[in-house]
Amino acid sequence: MQRLTFAFCTFNRADRLDKLVGAMREQACPVSFEILAVNNNSSDATPEVLARLANQPGPPLRWVTETTQGIVPARNRAIREAIDSSILVFIDDDELPQPGLLNAVTDAILNEGADCVGGPIAIDFAPFAPPSWLDNELSGFLGALYHGPSPFWITSDHAPIWSGNVAYRMQLFRENSVLRFDLRYNREGIGIGGGSDAIMFRTLLALDFKIRYRPDMAITHSVDRWKLTRRYFLKLHYRAGLRRGRYQLPDYPRTVFGIPPFLASHFLRQAADALWMQVAQRPGALRQAMNATNALGCLVGYGQRGKP
């Protein structure tokens, strides 16, 4: 019998859980489904709220506590907890599923043969107004995602999907015990960065698994006010570069003090362009500054290789 697990990982967002679980329970689904909550050491009222919600009618809510801090241990705990299910669907605790999400997931996996499926993520800024400098491109770094109104098979990383709105055929994880979210890309608490979902997506692409985009698999994502600053975007790109330099770049034979010279020159060029654009008040100055901080992160991350 087909069975679906609709999961979210949560940390200190007790005030959002009633609305989230209510929206999850309202989903129509052609197969039986449970809701799985992974509490990641929340210090607020999350355990009490989850215990209360578990006793309410509707699709059953099961919750566990993952004591290793971070989104990667929490997501991997969800995989372990759902290992006997047919499908695992992830949503984040600051999101809400739109009607039809589970119908789209089950159709893509059970009828179309997808191994992985994802869909649009719309940004909800309420009750705050987005800053004037935040354009559509930058919104993508807050999780916004839209690849158009038509479904299609994803065959390259030019059309990514993110774990805030993604589903997997669980056979993938049952047959490959090492296919898990990468702990090197962990993000703890309300920290910045991560990237384990991008690594999982690229891994599935490299293994030729069938990945589907479904526009009817939609969610809305509420953005925390502290992310609506230029500083957030710069730190996000620095930390992404840090992980890329430490874990993804190849080993280069020519280094000076452990750093390939071209990484240093690349950073200096990016930084000079960012400074010039800022002084001249050119459009795209923030985006160029993000490129510069990413290049700096790559340089620093490469220098950290082999260090604890």
Solvent accessible surface area in square Angstrom, and as a share of the most:
residue,aa,sasa,rsa
1,M,211,0.94
2,Q,84,0.37
3,R,91,0.33
4,L,0,0.00
5,T,0,0.00
6,F,0,0.00
7,A,0,0.00
8,F,0,0.00
9,C,12,0.07
10,T,2,0.01
11,F,53,0.22
12,N,55,0.28
13,R,47,0.17
14,A,13,0.10
15,D,130,0.67
16,R,70,0.25
17,L,0,0.00
18,D,66,0.34
19,K,141,0.60
20,L,1,0.01
21,V,1,0.00
22,G,30,0.29
23,A,21,0.16
24,M,0,0.00
25,R,31,0.11
26,E,147,0.66
27,Q,16,0.07
28,A,64,0.49
29,C,30,0.18
30,P,92,0.58
31,V,27,0.15
32,S,61,0.39
33,F,22,0.09
34,E,6,0.03
35,I,0,0.00
36,L,0,0.00
37,A,0,0.00
38,V,0,0.00
39,N,4,0.02
40,N,7,0.04
41,N,52,0.27
42,S,15,0.10
43,S,101,0.65
44,D,57,0.29
45,A,48,0.37
46,T,0,0.00
47,P,40,0.25
48,E,112,0.50
49,V,19,0.11
50,L,0,0.00
51,A,42,0.33
52,R,109,0.40
53,L,4,0.02
54,A,36,0.28
55,N,132,0.68
56,Q,74,0.33
57,P,124,0.78
58,G,53,0.51
59,P,32,0.20
60,P,86,0.54
61,L,12,0.06
62,R,83,0.30
63,W,79,0.28
64,V,25,0.14
65,T,53,0.31
66,E,14,0.06
67,T,106,0.61
68,T,75,0.44
69,Q,50,0.22
70,G,1,0.01
71,I,24,0.12
72,V,0,0.00
73,P,13,0.08
74,A,1,0.00
75,R,14,0.05
76,N,22,0.11
77,R,49,0.18
78,A,0,0.00
79,I,0,0.00
80,R,131,0.48
81,E,50,0.22
82,A,1,0.01
83,I,48,0.24
84,D,126,0.65
85,S,1,0.01
86,S,23,0.15
87,I,1,0.01
88,L,0,0.00
89,V,0,0.00
90,F,5,0.02
91,I,2,0.01
92,D,38,0.20
93,D,10,0.05
94,D,12,0.06
95,E,8,0.03
96,L,44,0.22
97,P,8,0.05
98,Q,64,0.28
99,P,122,0.77
100,G,26,0.25
101,L,1,0.01
102,L,0,0.00
103,N,66,0.34
104,A,2,0.02
105,V,0,0.00
106,T,3,0.01
107,D,46,0.24
108,A,0,0.00
109,I,2,0.01
110,L,60,0.30
111,N,115,0.59
112,E,55,0.25
113,G,27,0.26
114,A,0,0.00
115,D,21,0.11
116,C,2,0.01
117,V,0,0.00
118,G,0,0.00
119,G,1,0.01
120,P,14,0.09
121,I,9,0.04
122,A,53,0.41
123,I,33,0.17
124,D,58,0.30
125,F,37,0.16
126,A,68,0.53
127,P,120,0.76
128,F,64,0.27
129,A,87,0.67
130,P,63,0.40
131,P,31,0.19
132,S,123,0.79
133,W,55,0.19
134,L,22,0.11
135,D,76,0.40
136,N,142,0.73
137,E,101,0.45
138,L,8,0.04
139,S,17,0.11
140,G,32,0.31
141,F,63,0.26
142,L,9,0.05
143,G,21,0.20
144,A,28,0.22
145,L,11,0.06
146,Y,142,0.54
147,H,54,0.24
148,G,14,0.14
149,P,109,0.69
150,S,67,0.43
151,P,63,0.40
152,F,65,0.27
153,W,94,0.33
154,I,7,0.03
155,T,122,0.71
156,S,46,0.30
157,D,74,0.38
158,H,163,0.73
159,A,17,0.13
160,P,28,0.17
161,I,5,0.02
162,W,69,0.24
163,S,2,0.01
164,G,6,0.05
165,N,1,0.01
166,V,3,0.02
167,A,0,0.00
168,Y,7,0.03
169,R,54,0.20
170,M,0,0.00
171,Q,82,0.36
172,L,11,0.05
173,F,1,0.01
174,R,113,0.41
175,E,128,0.57
176,N,49,0.25
177,S,88,0.57
178,V,127,0.73
179,L,9,0.04
180,R,63,0.23
181,F,6,0.03
182,D,33,0.17
183,L,111,0.55
184,R,121,0.44
185,Y,7,0.02
186,N,24,0.12
187,R,77,0.28
188,E,105,0.47
189,G,27,0.26
190,I,121,0.61
191,G,30,0.29
192,I,19,0.10
193,G,15,0.14
194,G,9,0.08
195,G,34,0.32
196,S,1,0.01
197,D,29,0.15
198,A,16,0.12
199,I,34,0.17
200,M,7,0.03
201,F,9,0.04
202,R,113,0.41
203,T,48,0.28
204,L,0,0.00
205,L,32,0.16
206,A,83,0.64
207,L,88,0.44
208,D,125,0.65
209,F,59,0.24
210,K,100,0.42
211,I,1,0.01
212,R,26,0.10
213,Y,0,0.00
214,R,26,0.10
215,P,31,0.20
216,D,68,0.35
217,M,0,0.00
218,A,26,0.20
219,I,2,0.01
220,T,39,0.23
221,H,16,0.07
222,S,27,0.17
223,V,6,0.03
224,D,23,0.12
225,R,160,0.58
226,W,102,0.36
227,K,37,0.16
228,L,21,0.11
229,T,58,0.34
230,R,125,0.46
231,R,169,0.62
232,Y,18,0.07
233,F,0,0.00
234,L,51,0.26
235,K,65,0.28
236,L,30,0.15
237,H,18,0.08
238,Y,63,0.24
239,R,83,0.30
240,A,53,0.41
241,G,0,0.00
242,L,42,0.21
243,R,43,0.16
244,R,107,0.39
245,G,0,0.00
246,R,60,0.22
247,Y,70,0.27
248,Q,77,0.34
249,L,18,0.09
250,P,80,0.51
251,D,117,0.61
252,Y,65,0.25
253,P,138,0.87
254,R,171,0.62
255,T,56,0.33
256,V,79,0.45
257,F,201,0.84
258,G,41,0.39
259,I,30,0.15
260,P,1,0.01
261,P,40,0.25
262,F,99,0.41
263,L,9,0.05
264,A,35,0.27
265,S,42,0.27
266,H,67,0.30
267,F,46,0.19
268,L,115,0.57
269,R,141,0.51
270,Q,38,0.17
271,A,31,0.24
272,A,60,0.46
273,D,73,0.38
274,A,12,0.09
275,L,121,0.60
276,W,142,0.50
277,M,35,0.15
278,Q,116,0.52
279,V,115,0.66
280,A,47,0.37
281,Q,159,0.71
282,R,118,0.43
283,P,119,0.75
284,G,43,0.42
285,A,15,0.12
286,L,26,0.13
287,R,66,0.24
288,Q,24,0.11
289,A,25,0.20
290,M,0,0.00
291,N,52,0.27
292,A,8,0.06
293,T,31,0.18
294,N,39,0.20
295,A,4,0.03
296,L,60,0.30
297,G,0,0.00
298,C,4,0.02
299,L,32,0.16
300,V,46,0.26
301,G,0,0.00
302,Y,16,0.06
303,G,26,0.25
304,Q,55,0.25
305,R,61,0.22
306,G,88,0.85
307,K,119,0.50
308,P,170,1.07
